[in-house]
Amino acid sequence: MVKHYTRRLEISNNGGFIAGITPANILHHPPAARNPLLVEALTRLRLVNRSNLGISRMYEALLIEGKEPPCIREIGESIAITFLRCDISPAFRLFVAEESKKGRILSIDHLLILQFLLKHLEIDTPNASTLCQRDEGLTRDALAMMERWKYLEHGGSGRGTYWTLHPVLQKCLDNGSDPELSRRISWEAAKTRVLSILMERSKRSETGLSNQEIRKITHFDRFQAIRLMKELMGENSKIKNPGRGKYAKYSYTTFDGLM
């Protein structure tokens, strides 16, 4: 069944997944045939292949154009796949073509990570592993290669390591098609802006900033805002921990002890 909506296309078919395949591992799972004899006949007629290339080709075709990957779901005894309506990104398509000329053939893992980071500030290894449907070892290898290619930069250490787009690549790929990305502030610039606001509020004897206010200023999520403030407090002892609670706020203490 095919359903065509204004913003999406949905295709569904009866029959659930087999052989341990799930939406969370379908990208790299070995191929499995529901009807081996039928597959054998179609293979001999050269109408299908046994290499499990269909899913990866579908992902690649969408990602190269700068579009969202398909959403695959198992609903009861049927499988549904949704394609979201998205604009093509000429800048990203040109980037992939230019890298190919250099001998760098971007894999599905590379494309998924790059497209994710064009819409989000950062990614860590566990989330990248889930996104690419790989174990963390292979995911770290992919991230390290992308850093060598100057696609990514990393911050933090150990389990707190995270990756962001390299500034040069981000500037190249940000052609104004994503308003959220154009509003996003870099990490160091965000710290500078938050510190400046805290100091100004302190001079005017006003209250400090809550996590929610910091998120509005920086366009970070809750956890990114917490990590940013931990770094800022580590760099500036005059910023006071807000404690806990709904009304907790970070504040800046002047030399004379006044807020």
GROMACS elastic network, one bead per residue, 0.5 to 0.9 nm:
[ bonds ]
;  ai    aj funct       b0    kb
    1    10     6  0.80884   500
    1    11     6  0.57063   500
    1    12     6  0.52755   500
    1    13     6  0.63210   500
    2     9     6  0.73845   500
    2    10     6  0.57869   500
    2    12     6  0.66122   500
    2    13     6  0.89950   500
    3     8     6  0.84905   500
    3     9     6  0.59377   500
    3    10     6  0.50773   500
    3    11     6  0.64160   500
    3    12     6  0.85388   500
    4     7     6  0.83461   500
    4     8     6  0.64886   500
    4    10     6  0.64472   500
    4    11     6  0.87181   500
    5     8     6  0.51837   500
    5     9     6  0.59535   500
    5    10     6  0.80006   500
    6     9     6  0.81732   500
    6    85     6  0.79071   500
    7    83     6  0.87301   500
    7    84     6  0.60770   500
    7    86     6  0.81992   500
    8    82     6  0.66997   500
    8    83     6  0.55204   500
    8    85     6  0.51995   500
    8    86     6  0.88946   500
    9    81     6  0.82697   500
    9    82     6  0.56457   500
    9    83     6  0.50962   500
    9    84     6  0.65039   500
    9    85     6  0.76705   500
   10    80     6  0.67934   500
   10    81     6  0.57119   500
   10    83     6  0.64348   500
   10    84     6  0.87294   500
   11    79     6  0.83775   500
   11    80     6  0.56006   500
   11    81     6  0.53469   500
   11    82     6  0.65096   500
   11    83     6  0.85901   500
   12    78     6  0.68684   500
   12    79     6  0.55180   500
   12    81     6  0.63026   500
   12    82     6  0.86783   500
   13    16     6  0.85535   500
   13    77     6  0.89094   500
   13    78     6  0.55583   500
   13    79     6  0.55967   500
   13    80     6  0.66119   500
   14    77     6  0.61654   500
   14    79     6  0.65194   500
   14    80     6  0.89162   500
   15    18     6  0.88494   500
   15    76     6  0.86858   500
   15    77     6  0.51504   500
   15    79     6  0.66728   500
   16    74     6  0.64832   500
   16    75     6  0.78666   500
   16    76     6  0.73144   500
   16    79     6  0.57816   500
   17    20     6  0.72483   500
   17    21     6  0.57456   500
   17    22     6  0.64834   500
   17    23     6  0.87613   500
   17    74     6  0.74211   500
   17    77     6  0.84505   500
   17    78     6  0.81490   500
   17    79     6  0.74320   500
   18    21     6  0.57722   500
   18    22     6  0.82739   500
   18    32     6  0.73245   500
   18    33     6  0.83299   500
   18    34     6  0.72971   500
   19    31     6  0.89218   500
   19    32     6  0.64872   500
   19    33     6  0.87015   500
   19    34     6  0.89272   500
   20    25     6  0.88317   500
   20    29     6  0.86329   500
   21    24     6  0.80791   500
   21    25     6  0.63198   500
   21    26     6  0.57964   500
   21    29     6  0.66490   500
   21    30     6  0.86561   500
   21    31     6  0.89469   500
   21    32     6  0.84405   500
   22    25     6  0.54660   500
   22    26     6  0.57315   500
   22    29     6  0.88219   500
   22    72     6  0.89783   500
   22    73     6  0.84461   500
   22    74     6  0.78651   500
   23    26     6  0.54481   500
   23    27     6  0.81823   500
   23    71     6  0.84078   500
   23    72     6  0.57533   500
   23    73     6  0.61335   500
   23    74     6  0.73387   500
   24    27     6  0.78839   500
   24    72     6  0.88774   500
   24   130     6  0.76927   500
   24   131     6  0.86542   500
   24   133     6  0.63667   500
   25    28     6  0.61700   500
   25    29     6  0.58970   500
   25   132     6  0.89057   500
   25   133     6  0.55854   500
   25   134     6  0.81626   500
   26    29     6  0.52384   500
   26    30     6  0.84551   500
   26    55     6  0.76908   500
   26   133     6  0.80022   500
   27    52     6  0.88898   500
   27    55     6  0.63302   500
   27    56     6  0.63374   500
   27    59     6  0.87421   500
   27   108     6  0.89822   500
   27   132     6  0.79656   500
   27   133     6  0.67552   500
   28    31     6  0.87485   500
   28    52     6  0.84292   500
   28    55     6  0.88875   500
   28    56     6  0.82911   500
   28   133     6  0.72287   500
   28   134     6  0.79529   500
   29    32     6  0.86091   500
   29    52     6  0.83533   500
   30    51     6  0.84422   500
   30    52     6  0.70503   500
   31    50     6  0.70508   500
   31    51     6  0.70838   500
   31    52     6  0.53288   500
   32    36     6  0.85051   500
   32    50     6  0.89683   500
   32    52     6  0.86206   500
   33    36     6  0.52950   500
   33    37     6  0.88472   500
   33    38     6  0.87223   500
   33    39     6  0.68828   500
   34    38     6  0.87759   500
   34    39     6  0.85052   500
   35    38     6  0.54676   500
   35    39     6  0.63716   500
   35    40     6  0.87683   500
   36    39     6  0.50632   500
   36    40     6  0.60701   500
   36    41     6  0.86660   500
   37    40     6  0.50499   500
   37    41     6  0.62978   500
   37    42     6  0.87014   500
   38    41     6  0.51655   500
   38    42     6  0.62069   500
   38    43     6  0.85060   500
   39    42     6  0.51053   500
   39    43     6  0.59254   500
   39    44     6  0.85749   500
   39    48     6  0.75395   500
   39    49     6  0.85160   500
   39    50     6  0.82738   500
   40    43     6  0.51019   500
   40    44     6  0.62863   500
   40    45     6  0.86923   500
   41    44     6  0.52692   500
   41    45     6  0.63624   500
   41    46     6  0.86796   500
   41    47     6  0.88966   500
   42    46     6  0.61463   500
   42    47     6  0.52952   500
   42    48     6  0.58154   500
   42    49     6  0.82487   500
   43    47     6  0.58908   500
   43    48     6  0.51548   500
   43    49     6  0.58032   500
   43    50     6  0.73872   500
   44    47     6  0.76767   500
   44    48     6  0.84518   500
   45    48     6  0.78816   500
   46    49     6  0.71037   500
   49    52     6  0.71580   500
   49    53     6  0.76801   500
   49    54     6  0.87107   500
   50    53     6  0.79112   500
   51    54     6  0.83424   500
   52    55     6  0.69654   500
   52    56     6  0.77903   500
   53    56     6  0.54127   500
   53    57     6  0.58985   500
   53    58     6  0.84944   500
   54    57     6  0.52335   500
   54    58     6  0.61660   500
   54    59     6  0.87541   500
   55    58     6  0.51331   500
   55    59     6  0.63029   500
   55    60     6  0.85940   500
   56    59     6  0.51218   500
   56    60     6  0.59757   500
   56    61     6  0.84934   500
   56   108     6  0.70833   500
   57    60     6  0.50312   500
   57    61     6  0.59696   500
   57    62     6  0.86179   500
   57   108     6  0.89986   500
   58    61     6  0.53399   500
   58    62     6  0.64994   500
   58    63     6  0.87293   500
   58    69     6  0.82629   500
   58    70     6  0.79968   500
   59    62     6  0.54126   500
   59    63     6  0.60611   500
   59    64     6  0.85356   500
   59    68     6  0.86657   500
   59    69     6  0.56107   500
   59    70     6  0.68450   500
   59   108     6  0.72073   500
   59   112     6  0.87690   500
   60    63     6  0.51555   500
   60    64     6  0.59070   500
   60    65     6  0.85392   500
   60    69     6  0.82921   500
   60   107     6  0.81504   500
   60   108     6  0.61557   500
   60   111     6  0.76247   500
   60   112     6  0.89562   500
   61    64     6  0.56369   500
   61    65     6  0.67144   500
   61    67     6  0.87473   500
   62    65     6  0.54209   500
   62    66     6  0.66273   500
   62    67     6  0.51648   500
   62    68     6  0.65829   500
   62    69     6  0.60967   500
   62    70     6  0.80345   500
   63    67     6  0.51976   500
   63    68     6  0.64161   500
   63    69     6  0.62595   500
   63    93     6  0.88335   500
   63   108     6  0.81951   500
   63   111     6  0.62156   500
   63   112     6  0.70910   500
   63   115     6  0.71867   500
   64    67     6  0.73572   500
   64    88     6  0.89894   500
   64    89     6  0.84740   500
   64    92     6  0.69044   500
   64    93     6  0.55423   500
   64    96     6  0.68719   500
   64   111     6  0.71985   500
   65    68     6  0.89769   500
   65    87     6  0.83821   500
   65    88     6  0.52843   500
   65    89     6  0.57253   500
   65    90     6  0.72289   500
   65    92     6  0.68257   500
   65    93     6  0.54502   500
   66    86     6  0.81435   500
   66    87     6  0.76028   500
   66    88     6  0.56761   500
   66    90     6  0.78941   500
   66    91     6  0.85685   500
   66    92     6  0.60368   500
   66    93     6  0.69374   500
   66   115     6  0.69530   500
   67    84     6  0.81494   500
   67    85     6  0.81152   500
   67    86     6  0.55804   500
   67    87     6  0.68001   500
   67    88     6  0.63936   500
   67    89     6  0.75619   500
   67   115     6  0.81464   500
   68    71     6  0.87092   500
   68    83     6  0.77523   500
   68    84     6  0.67348   500
   68    85     6  0.83626   500
   68    86     6  0.70104   500
   68   115     6  0.79143   500
   69    83     6  0.74554   500
   69    84     6  0.82575   500
   69   112     6  0.79995   500
   70    81     6  0.65459   500
   70    82     6  0.56790   500
   70    83     6  0.51036   500
   70    84     6  0.73198   500
   71    80     6  0.81755   500
   71    81     6  0.55128   500
   71    82     6  0.50584   500
   71    83     6  0.67005   500
   71    84     6  0.84223   500
   72    79     6  0.73371   500
   72    80     6  0.58876   500
   72    82     6  0.65269   500
   73    78     6  0.85950   500
   73    79     6  0.58070   500
   73    80     6  0.52630   500
   73    81     6  0.62595   500
   73    82     6  0.84164   500
   74    77     6  0.72975   500
   74    78     6  0.59543   500
   74    80     6  0.63123   500
   74    81     6  0.87943   500
   75    78     6  0.52961   500
   75    79     6  0.58563   500
   75    80     6  0.70291   500
   76    79     6  0.79685   500
   83    86     6  0.88925   500
   87   177     6  0.84065   500
   88    92     6  0.86873   500
   88    93     6  0.83342   500
   89    92     6  0.54347   500
   89    93     6  0.63157   500
   89    94     6  0.86799   500
   89   173     6  0.85989   500
   89   175     6  0.83162   500
   89   177     6  0.76276   500
   90    93     6  0.51035   500
   90    94     6  0.60356   500
   90    95     6  0.84959   500
   90   173     6  0.89961   500
   90   175     6  0.87370   500
   91    94     6  0.52196   500
   91    95     6  0.61560   500
   91    96     6  0.88173   500
   91   172     6  0.73745   500
   91   173     6  0.55389   500
   91   174     6  0.77622   500
   91   175     6  0.67930   500
   92    96     6  0.62985   500
   92    97     6  0.86746   500
   92   172     6  0.85888   500
   92   173     6  0.58921   500
   92   174     6  0.87833   500
   93    96     6  0.52810   500
   93    97     6  0.63439   500
   93    98     6  0.87426   500
   94    97     6  0.50711   500
   94    98     6  0.61076   500
   94    99     6  0.85683   500
   95    98     6  0.51736   500
   95    99     6  0.61505   500
   95   100     6  0.85741   500
   95   172     6  0.84043   500
   95   173     6  0.77670   500
   96    99     6  0.51920   500
   96   100     6  0.61775   500
   96   101     6  0.88272   500
   96   104     6  0.86740   500
   96   105     6  0.79791   500
   96   106     6  0.72055   500
   97   100     6  0.50908   500
   97   101     6  0.65055   500
   97   102     6  0.89737   500
   97   105     6  0.89403   500
   98   101     6  0.51796   500
   98   102     6  0.66568   500
   98   104     6  0.87652   500
   99   102     6  0.50551   500
   99   103     6  0.65601   500
   99   104     6  0.52372   500
   99   105     6  0.68668   500
   99   106     6  0.78493   500
  100   103     6  0.50516   500
  100   105     6  0.51620   500
  100   106     6  0.75631   500
  101   104     6  0.72435   500
  101   105     6  0.85744   500
  102   105     6  0.84534   500
  106   109     6  0.78554   500
  106   110     6  0.56748   500
  106   111     6  0.64519   500
  107   110     6  0.51884   500
  107   111     6  0.62878   500
  107   112     6  0.86114   500
  108   111     6  0.50937   500
  108   112     6  0.60213   500
  108   113     6  0.85818   500
  108   132     6  0.76680   500
  109   112     6  0.52318   500
  109   113     6  0.62388   500
  109   114     6  0.86301   500
  109   128     6  0.87184   500
  109   131     6  0.82803   500
  109   132     6  0.53839   500
  109   133     6  0.86068   500
  109   134     6  0.86030   500
  109   139     6  0.80569   500
  109   142     6  0.72330   500
  110   113     6  0.53135   500
  110   114     6  0.61490   500
  110   115     6  0.85806   500
  110   132     6  0.86541   500
  110   142     6  0.70363   500
  110   143     6  0.80664   500
  110   146     6  0.74376   500
  111   114     6  0.51984   500
  111   115     6  0.60463   500
  111   116     6  0.84488   500
  112   115     6  0.52854   500
  112   116     6  0.60756   500
  112   117     6  0.86723   500
  112   128     6  0.86535   500
  112   131     6  0.71587   500
  112   132     6  0.67168   500
  113   116     6  0.50880   500
  113   117     6  0.62075   500
  113   118     6  0.87031   500
  113   123     6  0.81396   500
  113   128     6  0.68114   500
  113   131     6  0.76621   500
  113   132     6  0.77038   500
  113   143     6  0.84829   500
  114   117     6  0.51822   500
  114   118     6  0.62825   500
  114   119     6  0.89897   500
  114   151     6  0.82014   500
  114   152     6  0.87657   500
  114   165     6  0.76107   500
  115   118     6  0.51605   500
  115   119     6  0.68643   500
  115   120     6  0.88397   500
  116   119     6  0.54894   500
  116   120     6  0.60663   500
  116   121     6  0.87760   500
  116   122     6  0.84877   500
  116   123     6  0.80858   500
  116   131     6  0.87283   500
  117   121     6  0.60309   500
  117   122     6  0.60664   500
  117   123     6  0.70870   500
  117   163     6  0.87227   500
  117   164     6  0.67298   500
  117   165     6  0.63740   500
  118   121     6  0.76093   500
  118   165     6  0.77369   500
  118   170     6  0.75553   500
  118   173     6  0.80941   500
  118   174     6  0.78474   500
  118   178     6  0.83034   500
  118   181     6  0.70044   500
  119   178     6  0.76971   500
  119   180     6  0.74390   500
  119   181     6  0.63819   500
  120   123     6  0.77079   500
  120   164     6  0.87813   500
  120   180     6  0.89285   500
  120   181     6  0.77951   500
  121   163     6  0.87256   500
  121   164     6  0.64163   500
  121   165     6  0.80275   500
  121   181     6  0.83676   500
  121   184     6  0.78030   500
  121   186     6  0.85335   500
  121   220     6  0.76156   500
  122   162     6  0.64429   500
  122   163     6  0.54725   500
  122   165     6  0.76109   500
  123   126     6  0.84611   500
  123   127     6  0.64201   500
  123   128     6  0.63816   500
  123   161     6  0.88991   500
  123   162     6  0.55370   500
  123   163     6  0.53627   500
  123   164     6  0.67169   500
  124   127     6  0.55864   500
  124   128     6  0.60875   500
  124   129     6  0.85571   500
  124   159     6  0.85470   500
  124   160     6  0.76378   500
  124   161     6  0.62733   500
  124   163     6  0.61750   500
  125   128     6  0.50208   500
  125   129     6  0.59123   500
  125   130     6  0.86167   500
  125   136     6  0.64682   500
  125   139     6  0.67635   500
  125   140     6  0.65134   500
  125   143     6  0.82529   500
  125   159     6  0.83080   500
  125   161     6  0.75444   500
  125   162     6  0.70006   500
  125   163     6  0.84066   500
  126   129     6  0.50234   500
  126   130     6  0.63395   500
  126   131     6  0.86345   500
  126   135     6  0.87297   500
  126   136     6  0.65869   500
  126   139     6  0.85438   500
  127   130     6  0.51266   500
  127   131     6  0.60776   500
  127   132     6  0.86184   500
  128   132     6  0.60499   500
  128   133     6  0.82323   500
  128   134     6  0.83523   500
  128   136     6  0.81526   500
  128   139     6  0.66961   500
  128   140     6  0.86571   500
  128   143     6  0.86627   500
  129   132     6  0.53298   500
  129   133     6  0.57314   500
  129   134     6  0.51431   500
  129   135     6  0.58418   500
  129   136     6  0.54519   500
  129   137     6  0.86642   500
  129   138     6  0.81786   500
  129   139     6  0.55331   500
  129   140     6  0.83289   500
  130   133     6  0.50107   500
  130   134     6  0.67629   500
  130   135     6  0.81002   500
  130   136     6  0.86943   500
  131   134     6  0.79884   500
  132   135     6  0.86722   500
  132   139     6  0.75722   500
  133   139     6  0.88587   500
  134   137     6  0.80703   500
  134   138     6  0.63150   500
  134   139     6  0.61288   500
  135   138     6  0.57154   500
  135   139     6  0.62722   500
  135   140     6  0.88064   500
  136   140     6  0.60078   500
  136   141     6  0.85785   500
  137   140     6  0.52885   500
  137   141     6  0.64537   500
  137   142     6  0.88739   500
  138   141     6  0.50556   500
  138   142     6  0.63349   500
  138   143     6  0.87427   500
  139   142     6  0.50863   500
  139   143     6  0.62226   500
  139   144     6  0.85650   500
  140   143     6  0.50345   500
  140   144     6  0.60009   500
  140   145     6  0.85191   500
  141   144     6  0.51184   500
  141   145     6  0.61703   500
  141   146     6  0.86412   500
  142   145     6  0.51703   500
  142   146     6  0.62432   500
  142   147     6  0.86878   500
  143   146     6  0.50861   500
  143   147     6  0.62413   500
  143   148     6  0.87532   500
  143   152     6  0.76739   500
  143   163     6  0.79231   500
  144   147     6  0.50369   500
  144   148     6  0.63237   500
  144   149     6  0.86989   500
  144   152     6  0.84948   500
  145   148     6  0.50346   500
  145   149     6  0.62707   500
  145   150     6  0.87277   500
  145   151     6  0.87908   500
  146   150     6  0.63420   500
  146   151     6  0.52344   500
  146   152     6  0.58598   500
  146   153     6  0.86544   500
  147   151     6  0.55559   500
  147   153     6  0.58617   500
  147   154     6  0.77088   500
  147   163     6  0.87216   500
  147   166     6  0.82608   500
  148   151     6  0.75385   500
  148   152     6  0.80151   500
  149   152     6  0.77726   500
  150   153     6  0.73630   500
  150   165     6  0.87033   500
  150   166     6  0.63173   500
  150   168     6  0.84665   500
  150   169     6  0.78431   500
  151   164     6  0.86733   500
  151   165     6  0.60922   500
  151   166     6  0.53006   500
  151   167     6  0.86621   500
  151   168     6  0.83509   500
  151   169     6  0.62176   500
  151   170     6  0.85603   500
  152   163     6  0.62958   500
  152   164     6  0.55527   500
  152   167     6  0.83529   500
  152   169     6  0.82559   500
  153   162     6  0.84805   500
  153   163     6  0.55629   500
  153   164     6  0.53971   500
  153   165     6  0.61508   500
  153   166     6  0.53955   500
  153   167     6  0.85027   500
  154   157     6  0.87356   500
  154   161     6  0.67949   500
  154   162     6  0.55471   500
  154   164     6  0.62376   500
  154   165     6  0.87054   500
  154   166     6  0.89608   500
  155   160     6  0.82113   500
  155   161     6  0.56668   500
  155   162     6  0.54504   500
  155   163     6  0.63273   500
  155   164     6  0.80636   500
  156   159     6  0.82793   500
  156   160     6  0.53894   500
  156   162     6  0.62462   500
  156   163     6  0.88273   500
  157   160     6  0.52441   500
  157   162     6  0.79552   500
  158   161     6  0.56031   500
  159   162     6  0.85960   500
  163   166     6  0.89842   500
  164   167     6  0.85900   500
  165   168     6  0.83195   500
  165   169     6  0.67155   500
  165   170     6  0.58872   500
  166   169     6  0.53632   500
  166   170     6  0.60789   500
  166   171     6  0.86509   500
  167   170     6  0.50036   500
  167   171     6  0.61039   500
  167   172     6  0.85518   500
  168   171     6  0.52720   500
  168   172     6  0.62807   500
  168   173     6  0.88143   500
  169   173     6  0.61246   500
  169   174     6  0.83991   500
  170   173     6  0.52409   500
  170   174     6  0.58162   500
  171   174     6  0.53146   500
  171   175     6  0.78276   500
  172   175     6  0.72958   500
  173   176     6  0.88143   500
  174   177     6  0.70027   500
  174   178     6  0.73603   500
  174   181     6  0.75377   500
  174   182     6  0.75085   500
  175   178     6  0.77759   500
  175   182     6  0.89931   500
  176   179     6  0.64885   500
  176   181     6  0.81251   500
  176   182     6  0.66785   500
  177   181     6  0.86072   500
  177   182     6  0.86758   500
  178   181     6  0.54352   500
  178   182     6  0.66095   500
  179   182     6  0.51810   500
  179   183     6  0.64374   500
  179   184     6  0.88542   500
  180   183     6  0.53096   500
  180   184     6  0.64091   500
  180   219     6  0.84335   500
  181   184     6  0.51455   500
  181   185     6  0.85913   500
  182   185     6  0.82618   500
  183   218     6  0.86674   500
  183   219     6  0.75877   500
  184   218     6  0.68224   500
  184   219     6  0.60069   500
  184   220     6  0.80298   500
  185   188     6  0.83667   500
  185   189     6  0.62989   500
  185   190     6  0.57907   500
  185   217     6  0.88344   500
  185   218     6  0.59525   500
  185   219     6  0.73025   500
  185   220     6  0.86244   500
  186   189     6  0.52239   500
  186   190     6  0.59446   500
  186   191     6  0.87166   500
  186   218     6  0.84667   500
  187   190     6  0.51211   500
  187   191     6  0.64448   500
  187   192     6  0.88297   500
  187   218     6  0.86450   500
  187   228     6  0.77459   500
  188   191     6  0.51542   500
  188   192     6  0.63081   500
  188   193     6  0.86877   500
  189   192     6  0.50681   500
  189   193     6  0.61486   500
  189   194     6  0.86226   500
  189   218     6  0.89997   500
  190   193     6  0.51413   500
  190   194     6  0.61205   500
  190   195     6  0.85149   500
  190   217     6  0.79761   500
  190   218     6  0.57913   500
  190   228     6  0.82612   500
  191   194     6  0.52281   500
  191   195     6  0.60587   500
  191   196     6  0.84972   500
  191   218     6  0.87391   500
  191   228     6  0.68878   500
  191   229     6  0.77935   500
  191   231     6  0.85772   500
  191   232     6  0.65746   500
  192   195     6  0.52325   500
  192   196     6  0.61236   500
  192   197     6  0.87310   500
  192   232     6  0.89688   500
  193   196     6  0.51014   500
  193   197     6  0.62930   500
  193   198     6  0.86925   500
  193   217     6  0.82324   500
  193   218     6  0.84204   500
  194   197     6  0.51945   500
  194   198     6  0.62056   500
  194   199     6  0.86690   500
  194   209     6  0.85346   500
  194   214     6  0.71224   500
  194   217     6  0.76077   500
  194   218     6  0.81559   500
  194   229     6  0.88177   500
  194   232     6  0.89909   500
  195   198     6  0.51023   500
  195   199     6  0.61739   500
  195   200     6  0.86100   500
  195   232     6  0.78936   500
  195   239     6  0.84562   500
  195   252     6  0.82604   500
  196   199     6  0.51874   500
  196   200     6  0.61928   500
  196   201     6  0.86474   500
  197   200     6  0.50786   500
  197   201     6  0.61180   500
  197   202     6  0.85062   500
  197   208     6  0.85264   500
  197   209     6  0.84350   500
  198   201     6  0.51805   500
  198   202     6  0.61309   500
  198   203     6  0.87408   500
  198   207     6  0.86385   500
  198   208     6  0.60130   500
  198   209     6  0.70079   500
  198   239     6  0.82839   500
  198   250     6  0.79517   500
  198   251     6  0.62459   500
  198   252     6  0.57075   500
  199   202     6  0.50207   500
  199   203     6  0.62807   500
  199   204     6  0.87643   500
  199   208     6  0.89400   500
  199   251     6  0.83631   500
  199   252     6  0.60268   500
  199   253     6  0.83034   500
  199   254     6  0.83586   500
  200   203     6  0.51638   500
  200   204     6  0.64169   500
  200   205     6  0.86279   500
  200   206     6  0.84933   500
  201   204     6  0.51247   500
  201   205     6  0.60299   500
  201   207     6  0.65518   500
  201   208     6  0.65086   500
  201   209     6  0.88767   500
  201   251     6  0.84273   500
  201   252     6  0.81183   500
  201   259     6  0.85351   500
  202   206     6  0.58468   500
  202   207     6  0.73124   500
  202   208     6  0.73865   500
  202   251     6  0.73994   500
  202   252     6  0.59769   500
  202   253     6  0.70184   500
  202   254     6  0.73276   500
  202   258     6  0.79736   500
  202   259     6  0.52858   500
  203   206     6  0.76340   500
  203   254     6  0.81971   500
  203   259     6  0.77581   500
  204   207     6  0.89453   500
  204   259     6  0.89072   500
  205   258     6  0.81027   500
  205   259     6  0.60166   500
  206   259     6  0.77612   500
  207   249     6  0.76133   500
  207   250     6  0.85102   500
  207   251     6  0.69823   500
  207   259     6  0.79809   500
  208   242     6  0.89112   500
  208   249     6  0.54577   500
  208   250     6  0.52428   500
  208   252     6  0.71315   500
  208   259     6  0.87142   500
  209   212     6  0.80102   500
  209   213     6  0.58988   500
  209   214     6  0.64785   500
  209   242     6  0.89232   500
  209   248     6  0.83638   500
  209   250     6  0.51761   500
  209   251     6  0.66531   500
  210   213     6  0.51747   500
  210   214     6  0.63044   500
  210   215     6  0.86892   500
  210   242     6  0.80864   500
  210   246     6  0.88382   500
  210   247     6  0.72854   500
  210   248     6  0.61687   500
  210   250     6  0.61845   500
  211   214     6  0.50836   500
  211   215     6  0.62245   500
  211   216     6  0.87872   500
  211   222     6  0.69098   500
  211   225     6  0.65746   500
  211   226     6  0.71735   500
  211   229     6  0.89482   500
  211   248     6  0.81079   500
  211   249     6  0.71120   500
  211   250     6  0.80144   500
  212   215     6  0.51080   500
  212   216     6  0.64477   500
  212   217     6  0.88138   500
  212   221     6  0.89826   500
  212   222     6  0.74560   500
  212   225     6  0.85753   500
  213   216     6  0.51195   500
  213   217     6  0.63025   500
  213   218     6  0.87405   500
  214   217     6  0.50343   500
  214   218     6  0.60968   500
  214   219     6  0.79882   500
  214   220     6  0.79342   500
  214   222     6  0.88125   500
  214   225     6  0.65198   500
  215   218     6  0.52785   500
  215   219     6  0.51631   500
  215   220     6  0.50568   500
  215   221     6  0.60681   500
  215   222     6  0.66428   500
  215   224     6  0.84553   500
  215   225     6  0.61203   500
  216   219     6  0.53442   500
  216   220     6  0.75076   500
  217   220     6  0.81641   500
  218   221     6  0.87167   500
  218   225     6  0.79770   500
  219   225     6  0.88687   500
  220   223     6  0.80212   500
  220   224     6  0.57227   500
  220   225     6  0.59197   500
  221   224     6  0.53479   500
  221   225     6  0.61716   500
  221   226     6  0.87745   500
  222   225     6  0.52023   500
  222   226     6  0.63531   500
  222   227     6  0.88285   500
  223   226     6  0.50214   500
  223   227     6  0.62294   500
  223   228     6  0.85213   500
  224   227     6  0.51222   500
  224   228     6  0.60393   500
  224   229     6  0.86087   500
  225   228     6  0.50320   500
  225   229     6  0.62031   500
  225   230     6  0.86482   500
  226   229     6  0.52217   500
  226   230     6  0.62453   500
  226   231     6  0.87801   500
  227   230     6  0.50587   500
  227   231     6  0.63395   500
  227   232     6  0.86072   500
  228   231     6  0.52655   500
  228   232     6  0.61983   500
  228   233     6  0.87026   500
  229   233     6  0.59765   500
  229   234     6  0.83914   500
  229   239     6  0.89083   500
  229   241     6  0.88067   500
  229   250     6  0.83884   500
  230   233     6  0.51805   500
  230   234     6  0.61620   500
  230   235     6  0.87015   500
  230   241     6  0.86783   500
  231   234     6  0.50521   500
  231   235     6  0.63193   500
  231   236     6  0.86823   500
  232   235     6  0.51110   500
  232   236     6  0.60351   500
  232   237     6  0.86086   500
  232   239     6  0.76860   500
  233   236     6  0.50315   500
  233   237     6  0.58359   500
  233   238     6  0.75530   500
  233   239     6  0.54992   500
  233   240     6  0.71545   500
  233   241     6  0.76684   500
  234   237     6  0.66240   500
  234   239     6  0.87865   500
  236   239     6  0.60417   500
  237   240     6  0.73083   500
  237   252     6  0.88903   500
  237   253     6  0.87579   500
  238   251     6  0.81629   500
  238   252     6  0.54754   500
  238   253     6  0.50706   500
  238   254     6  0.70109   500
  238   255     6  0.83923   500
  239   250     6  0.68005   500
  239   251     6  0.56209   500
  239   253     6  0.63661   500
  240   243     6  0.88069   500
  240   249     6  0.87263   500
  240   250     6  0.58290   500
  240   251     6  0.53668   500
  240   252     6  0.61824   500
  240   253     6  0.71920   500
  241   244     6  0.89598   500
  241   248     6  0.87298   500
  241   249     6  0.77375   500
  241   250     6  0.57411   500
  241   251     6  0.74381   500
  242   245     6  0.86277   500
  242   247     6  0.87298   500
  242   251     6  0.71939   500
  243   248     6  0.60071   500
  243   249     6  0.77258   500
  243   250     6  0.84414   500
  244   247     6  0.79162   500
  244   248     6  0.56622   500
  244   249     6  0.87045   500
  245   248     6  0.53513   500
  246   249     6  0.89371   500
  251   259     6  0.71811   500
  252   258     6  0.89233   500
  252   259     6  0.63159   500
  253   256     6  0.80085   500
  253   257     6  0.58303   500
  253   258     6  0.60119   500
  254   257     6  0.53875   500
  254   258     6  0.56364   500
  254   259     6  0.63045   500
  255   258     6  0.74253   500
  256   259     6  0.88365   500
